[in-house]
Amino acid sequence: MSDPKDPGFTVSDPPPAGELPQIDFATFVLSLAASGMMHLGMAPDPTQPGSEPAEPSLPLAQQTIDTLVMLQTKTQGNLDEEERKLLESVLYELRMGFVRARDAS
């Protein structure tokens, strides 16, 4: 009988071919950024190939920005230079997109 606490793999195992890549900090931040861009009407839904960007949803966009700000606050002093710059850049772009979307509505 197998141990239910042993999933049969470790976090460091590479994903099987054709599956999603491992998540690192940059991938996580970029995933949240893509979500924010969708909520701002800046990008189409990646699950709907060929679709147009949806109408902005400012509350959802704000929630995504707030999540990234929380992540920035909680990781302050623990990120390397590239991670810090990525997070700052993503937040800048999303905040500017938010202002544009808010002013357009």
N, C-alpha and C positions, 0 to 999 in steps of 0.2 A: 504494500500500500504506500502511495506517495505521501510526502509531507505536505499538507495544505499551506504551510507557511513558506515553502520553497517553490518559487514560480518557475524554476528550471532555467533561469537566465540571470545575468547580473546587469546592473545599470551600464556597465562599461562594454557589454556585448554590442557589436555593430548590428544595425537592423538588417533583417533579411532583404535580399535584392527586391526592388520595387516597392519597398515600404518607406515610410516617412523617415527623414534624418533624425539623428539625436538632437535633443534640444540643448542649446547652450544659452548663455545670457543674450547674445546678439539675436539669435533666432527668436527667442521669447519676445524681446523688445520689438523686433520687426513684425512679428505676428500681431502684437497689440497695435502697432502703427498702421498695419494694413486694415485692421478692424476700424480704427479711428478714421482712416481715409474713406472707407466705405460709408461710415455714418455721416461723414461730411459731404458725401456726394462727389468725392474726388476720384473714386475708383469703383469699378463694377464689382459685383459679388463674384469671387473666383469660383464659386460652385456653380455658377450659371454662365458657361462660356458664351461669348458673343453678346452678353447683356450690356446694357447701358448703365451708367451709375444711377443709383436710386436718388430720390429726393433726400436732402439732408435731414438727419434726425439729431438736432442739437442736444437734447438730453442724453442720448446714447454716446454722442461724440464727447460731451463733457465728462461723462462717466469714464470713458477710455482715457482721456487726458488726466483725469484725477487719479486713475489707477497707475499711470506712468509716473505722476508726481509722487505718489506714495512710494512707489518702487525706488525712485530717485532718493527720497528722504531716507528710506530704510537701508539703502545700500551706500549711503554717503561715507566716503573714506575706505570703502571695500572694493571699489572698481578699479580696473586698470585704465590707463589713459584712453585707449580705444573704446572701451565700454562706456566710459563717462562721456566722451564726445558723441558717441552714437545716441545715447539717451538724450543729451542736450539738443542735438540736431533734430531728432524725432519730435521732441516736445515743441521746439520752435516751429517746425513745419505744421504740426497739428494745431498749435495755437493760432498761427497766421491763417490757416484754413478755416478755423472756427470763426475768427473775426470776419473773414470774407463771407462765409455762409450766413452768419448772423446779420451782417449788413445787407445782404441780398434778399433776406426774407422780410 
